[in-house]
Amino acid sequence: MHSLKPPLPTQPSQWWALPYALSLYAKYHPKEWVAALDIDSSVVGVTLERAMDLAIGALPQLVLRAVLDWPFLLPCRTWTRAEDPELLTFRTTS
């Protein structure tokens, strides 16, 4: 007997679900969200920070890969202080 199974979500949609779900939590539970982000007192603060950093790095690459239908890798970028301490800039890491 043939069973009809729904297709699995694609990688971009899985990665998109993470920041979307977190943004909904932040919107409807702002006090709990702020408390969860406190890396000094929350057991999930560091995990949330890392997950959001990974999503920010992964999403553009996955979207480009899906659109171009070709593996695409953007250079890794990190925030650094510019010569003017008031300015933050992206620096490409090698």
Legacy VTK file of the C-alpha trace (Angstrom):
# vtk DataFile Version 3.0
C-alpha trace
ASCII
DATASET POLYDATA
POINTS 94 float
0.000 0.000 0.000
1.374 3.398 -0.986
1.502 6.034 1.712
1.407 9.707 0.770
3.885 11.580 2.901
4.230 15.358 2.802
7.566 16.564 1.451
10.179 17.545 3.996
10.862 21.269 4.357
13.884 22.567 2.490
16.984 23.822 4.304
16.183 27.506 3.677
12.677 27.082 5.074
14.009 25.236 8.131
16.551 27.989 8.802
13.926 30.665 8.152
11.617 29.077 10.729
14.136 29.618 13.528
14.378 33.441 13.430
10.677 33.654 12.567
9.663 31.645 15.631
12.061 33.598 17.839
10.708 36.899 16.516
7.167 35.826 17.361
8.253 34.911 20.869
9.976 38.294 21.230
6.882 40.109 19.945
4.333 38.420 22.186
6.522 37.778 25.255
8.994 40.694 25.347
9.856 40.467 29.051
10.619 36.756 28.830
12.582 37.309 25.608
14.803 39.964 27.155
15.356 37.743 30.196
16.232 34.775 27.963
18.845 36.828 26.087
20.746 37.738 29.252
23.844 35.561 28.912
24.799 36.112 32.548
21.591 34.820 34.140
19.798 32.748 31.493
20.670 29.130 30.773
19.616 29.594 27.121
21.144 33.024 26.491
24.354 31.829 24.857
22.496 29.183 22.860
20.021 31.761 21.542
22.853 34.119 20.636
24.739 31.411 18.750
21.622 30.134 16.988
20.737 33.625 15.766
24.325 34.230 14.610
24.270 30.941 12.694
20.927 31.763 11.102
22.134 35.199 10.018
25.155 33.589 8.370
23.347 30.603 6.867
20.213 32.199 5.408
21.789 34.373 2.679
23.907 31.451 1.480
20.988 29.031 1.443
18.754 31.495 -0.394
21.438 32.174 -3.023
22.017 28.465 -3.405
18.288 27.870 -3.938
17.928 30.755 -6.403
21.071 30.022 -8.389
20.689 26.240 -8.094
24.419 26.107 -7.463
26.419 25.816 -4.221
27.320 29.314 -3.150
29.505 30.354 -0.226
29.744 33.928 0.978
32.886 35.024 2.823
32.656 34.798 6.590
32.138 38.247 8.096
32.443 39.496 11.632
31.762 42.827 13.292
34.846 44.856 14.144
35.500 48.369 15.364
36.615 50.802 12.687
39.288 53.389 13.369
36.503 55.593 14.641
35.298 53.751 17.781
31.728 54.903 17.153
31.538 52.982 13.870
31.099 49.248 13.529
32.068 47.672 10.216
32.100 44.226 8.684
35.463 42.592 8.303
35.924 39.572 6.062
37.813 36.834 7.848
40.149 34.577 5.946
LINES 1 95
94 0 1 2 3 4 5 6 7 8 9 10 11 12 13 14 15 16 17 18 19 20 21 22 23 24 25 26 27 28 29 30 31 32 33 34 35 36 37 38 39 40 41 42 43 44 45 46 47 48 49 50 51 52 53 54 55 56 57 58 59 60 61 62 63 64 65 66 67 68 69 70 71 72 73 74 75 76 77 78 79 80 81 82 83 84 85 86 87 88 89 90 91 92 93
